[in-house]
């Protein structure tokens, strides 16, 4: 029998308790200034390259695009990002927070909220995906200090305990559901989290969260990574890029090159999938 890996960054019990109760928690001082600076330069370069063709002003974009610039799966196109995502610290922390022995990468993405960008509507992430109640957690890593003036996040404490609620159409293709008034919620008041650069905020897949508009003169730069418990299954057939790319059918276990196990940390770095998705915006289809 193999010896379980020691967590590179062990979380204090009170952090785990806070996450279980509130559905979100901040973890400062995990990565060094040098590591975060290298990641920032890499993500900046990826976002710049992927959006070089787009000269539109914020006001000329769709309502969804006015919330943020979204570039997904940077680990597949940038070696520095890949090393950071697959380092083991983030995945080990995710496993601790979800209280599961193993996690897979679901996705990573840059969310850059330009000066003048609108708020991001309150929503739950997990209801966008056909994965039911699979244990899922996201980490939000700001490259700049965030306040309510430039796009800070807010979370509804304990909202994850309500489970999946009606999905919110944050694309505004239809009128977004007013999830803060859902009758299943016991708490409806979001708690704003103003944090320094590098202080990561983790939130459960069912935690209701939102982001303020950016009224500052600078872009609010954030990188996120989402982890899902290994052993989870696809439950619905609707188009979902990572599942469709790896040909995961309804009822199949979620697995594949694009969703590698990252905790326990693999002996060899995961291979980069040959097939890529769209470079900017929502990846909902296989090219």
Secondary structure per residue as TSV (DSSP state, phi and psi in degrees):
chain	resnum	aa	ss	phi	psi
A	1	X	-	360.0	130.9
A	2	X	-	-75.2	150.1
A	3	X	-	-79.8	130.2
A	4	X	-	-58.5	142.3
A	5	X	-	-67.7	142.1
A	6	X	-	-78.5	139.9
A	7	X	-	-66.9	129.6
A	8	X	S	-61.3	-31.3
A	9	X	S	-134.6	98.0
A	10	X	-	-79.4	132.0
A	11	X	-	-89.2	141.3
A	12	X	-	-66.0	148.8
A	13	X	H	-56.1	-34.6
A	14	X	H	-68.4	-27.9
A	15	X	H	-67.3	-43.9
A	16	X	H	-64.6	-39.3
A	17	X	H	-65.8	-40.9
A	18	X	H	-65.5	-41.9
A	19	X	H	-63.2	-43.1
A	20	X	H	-62.7	-36.5
A	21	X	H	-81.4	-45.7
A	22	X	H	-94.8	-27.6
A	23	X	S	86.3	5.9
A	24	X	E	-157.8	154.9
A	25	X	E	-163.1	147.0
A	26	X	E	-98.7	142.4
A	27	X	E	-132.4	100.2
A	28	X	-	-84.0	163.9
A	29	X	S	60.8	38.4
A	30	X	S	-90.0	-43.9
A	31	X	S	-108.9	148.9
A	32	X	-	-72.8	163.2
A	33	X	H	-58.4	-40.1
A	34	X	H	-65.3	-42.1
A	35	X	H	-64.1	-44.0
A	36	X	H	-68.3	-34.7
A	37	X	H	-64.5	-42.0
A	38	X	H	-64.2	-42.1
A	39	X	H	-64.2	-42.8
A	40	X	H	-59.4	-45.7
A	41	X	H	-62.2	-40.1
A	42	X	H	-67.4	-45.0
A	43	X	H	-69.0	-41.3
A	44	X	H	-54.3	-45.3
A	45	X	H	-65.1	-40.5
A	46	X	H	-65.0	-45.6
A	47	X	H	-63.2	-43.0
A	48	X	H	-62.0	-43.4
A	49	X	H	-66.8	-40.4
A	50	X	H	-74.5	-22.7
A	51	X	T	-111.3	10.8
A	52	X	T	-60.3	-26.0
A	53	X	T	-81.4	-12.0
A	54	X	-	-102.2	108.5
A	55	X	-	-106.2	11.7
A	56	X	-	-68.9	146.8
A	57	X	-	-75.4	160.5
A	58	X	G	-55.1	-42.0
A	59	X	G	-67.8	-14.9
A	60	X	G	-91.2	-5.2
A	61	X	S	-90.1	168.5
A	62	X	-	-66.5	163.1
A	63	X	T	-57.4	-42.1
A	64	X	T	-62.5	-44.2
A	65	X	T	-68.5	-22.2
A	66	X	T	-73.5	-12.2
A	67	X	T	-81.0	-38.3
A	68	X	-	-173.1	158.2
A	69	X	E	-84.3	127.2
A	70	X	E	-119.3	118.2
A	71	X	E	-124.8	119.8
A	72	X	E	-107.5	154.7
A	73	X	-	56.4	53.2
A	74	X	G	-69.7	-23.0
A	75	X	G	-61.7	-23.0
A	76	X	G	-83.9	-14.9
A	77	X	T	-122.0	-3.9
A	78	X	-	-139.8	124.2
A	79	X	H	-66.6	-35.4
A	80	X	H	-67.6	-44.2
A	81	X	H	-62.8	-42.1
A	82	X	H	-59.8	-44.5
A	83	X	H	-63.6	-38.9
A	84	X	H	-67.1	-47.8
A	85	X	H	-65.6	-36.6
A	86	X	T	-95.2	9.6
A	87	X	S	-61.0	-31.3
A	88	X	S	107.2	-26.5
A	89	X	H	-68.2	-49.3
A	90	X	H	-63.2	-47.1
A	91	X	H	-64.2	-38.7
A	92	X	H	-64.9	-38.2
A	93	X	H	-66.4	-40.3
A	94	X	H	-60.9	-43.4
A	95	X	H	-61.8	-39.5
A	96	X	H	-65.6	-44.4
A	97	X	H	-66.1	-38.2
A	98	X	H	-83.3	-12.0
A	99	X	T	57.8	49.3
A	100	X	-	-128.4	156.0
A	101	X	S	-78.5	-20.1
A	102	X	-	-150.7	140.2
A	103	X	E	-130.9	151.9
A	104	X	E	-110.4	156.6
A	105	X	E	-74.2	128.9
A	106	X	E	-94.7	-50.2
A	107	X	E	-169.2	162.2
A	108	X	E	-126.9	161.2
A	109	X	E	-164.0	150.6
A	110	X	E	-93.8	134.6
A	111	X	E	-125.2	97.4
A	112	X	E	-104.4	114.9
A	113	X	E	-96.5	108.1
A	114	X	-	-69.2	158.5
A	115	X	T	-56.3	130.3
A	116	X	T	89.8	-2.0
A	117	X	-	-70.6	150.5
A	118	X	-	-79.3	174.4
A	119	X	-	-69.3	158.7
A	120	X	E	-97.9	125.3
A	121	X	E	-63.0	147.0
A	122	X	E	-58.4	134.1
A	123	X	E	-163.0	170.0
A	124	X	-	-109.9	137.5
A	125	X	S	-70.5	-44.1
A	126	X	G	-66.6	-25.0
A	127	X	G	-72.5	-8.9
A	128	X	G	-77.0	-16.6
A	129	X	S	-120.4	149.5
A	130	X	S	-85.5	56.5
A	131	X	-	-123.5	8.5
A	132	X	T	58.3	-130.2
A	133	X	T	-98.6	21.2
A	134	X	-	-54.0	134.2
A	135	X	-	-58.9	123.8
A	136	X	E	-145.8	140.2
A	137	X	E	-143.6	144.1
A	138	X	E	-116.6	145.1
A	139	X	E	-116.7	133.2
A	140	X	E	-112.1	114.9
A	141	X	E	-116.5	102.5
A	142	X	E	-81.9	138.3
A	143	X	S	-91.3	-8.6
A	144	X	S	-132.1	154.1
A	145	X	-	-60.2	135.9
A	146	X	B	-117.8	136.8
A	147	X	-	-133.3	175.4
A	148	X	T	-66.9	-15.6
A	149	X	T	-79.5	-24.8
A	150	X	B	-122.8	12.9
A	151	X	T	116.0	30.9
A	152	X	-	-61.7	158.9
A	153	X	E	-94.4	153.6
A	154	X	E	-135.3	145.6
A	155	X	E	-131.8	144.7
A	156	X	E	-90.0	111.4
A	157	X	T	-58.1	131.5
A	158	X	T	77.2	0.6
A	159	X	G	-66.6	-23.4
A	160	X	G	-64.6	-23.7
A	161	X	G	-71.5	-16.3
A	162	X	G	-78.5	-10.6
A	163	X	-	74.8	-164.4
A	164	X	-	-72.9	124.4
A	165	X	-	-103.9	-174.7
A	166	X	-	-61.9	130.6
A	167	X	-	-61.1	147.6
A	168	X	-	-105.1	125.0
A	169	X	-	-82.1	85.9
A	170	X	T	-74.5	-6.7
A	171	X	T	-78.4	-15.3
A	172	X	-	64.1	24.6
A	173	X	S	-65.6	-34.8
A	174	X	S	-124.6	172.4
A	175	X	-	-67.7	122.5
A	176	X	-	-63.5	139.0
A	177	X	-	-66.2	138.2
A	178	X	-	-82.1	80.2
A	179	X	G	-68.1	-25.4
A	180	X	G	-66.8	-16.4
A	181	X	G	-106.3	17.7
A	182	X	-	-63.7	133.1
A	183	X	T	-65.0	-16.1
A	184	X	T	-80.2	-9.6
A	185	X	-	-83.5	136.6
A	186	X	S	-94.4	-21.5
A	187	X	-	-130.1	133.9
A	188	X	-	-122.8	-3.1
A	189	X	-	-95.7	113.7
A	190	X	E	-66.0	145.2
A	191	X	E	-104.3	118.9
A	192	X	E	-78.5	139.0
A	193	X	E	-119.3	101.2
A	194	X	-	-96.4	119.2
A	195	X	B	-134.0	161.9
A	196	X	-	-82.2	163.2
A	197	X	T	-55.5	134.1
A	198	X	T	91.1	-17.8
A	199	X	-	-77.0	112.9
A	200	X	E	-85.0	143.2
A	201	X	E	-117.3	127.0
A	202	X	E	-102.5	140.4
A	203	X	E	-140.5	146.0
A	204	X	E	-67.2	154.0
A	205	X	T	-60.7	-24.6
A	206	X	T	-102.5	4.6
A	207	X	-	-71.1	128.3
A	208	X	-	-75.5	128.9
A	209	X	E	-144.6	161.6
A	210	X	E	-152.4	168.8
A	211	X	E	-131.3	143.7
A	212	X	-	-73.4	161.8
A	213	X	-	-67.8	159.5
A	214	X	B	-101.4	102.2
A	215	X	-	-96.0	3.9
A	216	X	S	-84.0	179.5
A	217	X	S	-92.7	0.8
A	218	X	S	-124.2	157.8
A	219	X	-	-74.2	132.6
A	220	X	E	-86.6	116.7
A	221	X	E	-106.0	125.6
A	222	X	E	-139.0	143.1
A	223	X	E	-119.9	135.1
A	224	X	E	-125.8	152.3
A	225	X	E	-134.7	137.6
A	226	X	E	-118.7	133.2
A	227	X	E	-120.6	144.8
A	228	X	E	-126.4	144.4
A	229	X	E	-62.8	134.2
A	230	X	T	-64.7	143.6
A	231	X	T	96.5	1.4
A	232	X	-	-80.1	159.1
A	233	X	B	-122.9	155.8
A	234	X	-	-80.0	128.9
A	235	X	-	-111.0	-17.0
A	236	X	-	-133.4	157.5
A	237	X	-	-91.6	-3.5
A	238	X	S	-63.4	150.0
A	239	X	-	-55.4	128.3
A	240	X	-	-146.3	112.1
A	241	X	H	-51.4	-55.0
A	242	X	H	-62.5	-34.4
A	243	X	H	-74.0	-42.1
A	244	X	H	-68.2	-38.5
A	245	X	H	-60.8	-41.2
A	246	X	T	-93.7	13.2
A	247	X	T	56.0	42.9
A	248	X	-	-86.0	114.7
A	249	X	-	-90.3	166.9
A	250	X	T	-58.5	129.1
A	251	X	T	93.3	-13.8
A	252	X	S	-80.7	153.5
A	253	X	B	-69.6	141.6
A	254	X	-	-73.6	118.8
A	255	X	-	-164.9	164.4
A	256	X	S	142.0	170.5
A	257	X	G	-58.3	-36.8
A	258	X	G	-79.6	-7.4
A	259	X	G	-133.3	62.3
A	260	X	-	-72.5	153.6
A	261	X	E	-68.2	125.9
A	262	X	E	-115.0	-11.5
A	263	X	E	-141.3	128.7
A	264	X	S	-58.6	147.4
A	265	X	-	-61.3	126.3
A	266	X	-	-67.5	154.9
A	267	X	S	-63.9	-43.1
A	268	X	S	-111.2	144.3
A	269	X	-	-58.0	144.2
A	270	X	-	-65.3	146.0
A	271	X	-	-71.4	149.4
A	272	X	-	-84.0	127.4
A	273	X	-	-59.1	142.0
A	274	X	S	-74.3	-33.2
A	275	X	S	-90.7	128.3
A	276	X	-	-107.6	161.3
A	277	X	-	-101.4	-171.1
A	278	X	-	-65.8	151.8
A	279	X	S	-84.6	-25.1
A	280	X	S	-135.4	138.5
A	281	X	S	92.5	-169.9
A	282	X	-	-70.5	130.9
A	283	X	-	-98.1	95.7
A	284	X	-	-115.0	-0.2
A	285	X	S	-140.4	156.4
A	286	X	-	-91.5	129.4
A	287	X	-	-79.7	360.0
